[in-house]
Amino acid sequence: MYKIFMLIAIPAVIIGWVAYWLWDRKMAEEEKKQPKKVSQRLTKTKTEISDWAQKMANFKKPDIKRPPNQYEQNKQE
């Protein structure tokens, strides 16, 4: 039973992989023929990210004025 199954399954898998390879090659050729499209949405997103990155690069951390430590106040007195 196992031999019969393998005699059917192995050629079926091989045929499937060959069919997939041919289909993938056909799709790749069709993609090469089509002109490149530039999405306006993608361009807008890229510029927004670039602007955000520039703002983050120019960002300076604000100085934080902390209240004096209680230990230090008692030490000074």
VENJOCOR-V332111 format. One record per residue. N is the residue number from 1. RES is the residue in one small letter. PSI is psi in radians with two decimals (none if undefined). Layout:
BEGIN
n:N res:RES psi:PSI
n:N res:RES psi:PSI
END
This chain:
BEGIN
n:1 res:m psi:-0.75
n:2 res:y psi:-0.72
n:3 res:k psi:-0.70
n:4 res:i psi:-0.77
n:5 res:f psi:-0.79
n:6 res:m psi:-0.62
n:7 res:l psi:-0.45
n:8 res:i psi:-0.73
n:9 res:a psi:-0.77
n:10 res:i psi:-0.86
n:11 res:p psi:-0.59
n:12 res:a psi:-0.72
n:13 res:v psi:-0.73
n:14 res:i psi:-0.78
n:15 res:i psi:-0.72
n:16 res:g psi:-0.76
n:17 res:w psi:-0.67
n:18 res:v psi:-0.74
n:19 res:a psi:-0.74
n:20 res:y psi:-0.75
n:21 res:w psi:-0.75
n:22 res:l psi:-0.74
n:23 res:w psi:-0.75
n:24 res:d psi:-0.72
n:25 res:r psi:-0.70
n:26 res:k psi:-0.77
n:27 res:m psi:-0.68
n:28 res:a psi:-0.70
n:29 res:e psi:-0.70
n:30 res:e psi:-0.63
n:31 res:e psi:-0.62
n:32 res:k psi:-0.59
n:33 res:k psi:-0.53
n:34 res:q psi:2.49
n:35 res:p psi:2.67
n:36 res:k psi:2.31
n:37 res:k psi:2.32
n:38 res:v psi:2.04
n:39 res:s psi:2.29
n:40 res:q psi:-0.65
n:41 res:r psi:-0.75
n:42 res:l psi:-0.73
n:43 res:t psi:-0.75
n:44 res:k psi:-0.76
n:45 res:t psi:-0.74
n:46 res:k psi:-0.73
n:47 res:t psi:-0.65
n:48 res:e psi:-0.74
n:49 res:i psi:-0.69
n:50 res:s psi:-0.76
n:51 res:d psi:-0.76
n:52 res:w psi:-0.75
n:53 res:a psi:-0.66
n:54 res:q psi:-0.72
n:55 res:k psi:-0.72
n:56 res:m psi:-0.60
n:57 res:a psi:-0.59
n:58 res:n psi:-0.09
n:59 res:f psi:2.35
n:60 res:k psi:2.35
n:61 res:k psi:2.27
n:62 res:p psi:2.61
n:63 res:d psi:2.29
n:64 res:i psi:2.16
n:65 res:k psi:1.97
n:66 res:r psi:2.56
n:67 res:p psi:2.66
n:68 res:p psi:2.56
n:69 res:n psi:2.44
n:70 res:q psi:-0.64
n:71 res:y psi:-0.75
n:72 res:e psi:-0.63
n:73 res:q psi:-0.76
n:74 res:n psi:-0.56
n:75 res:k psi:-0.66
n:76 res:q psi:-0.50
n:77 res:e psi:none
END
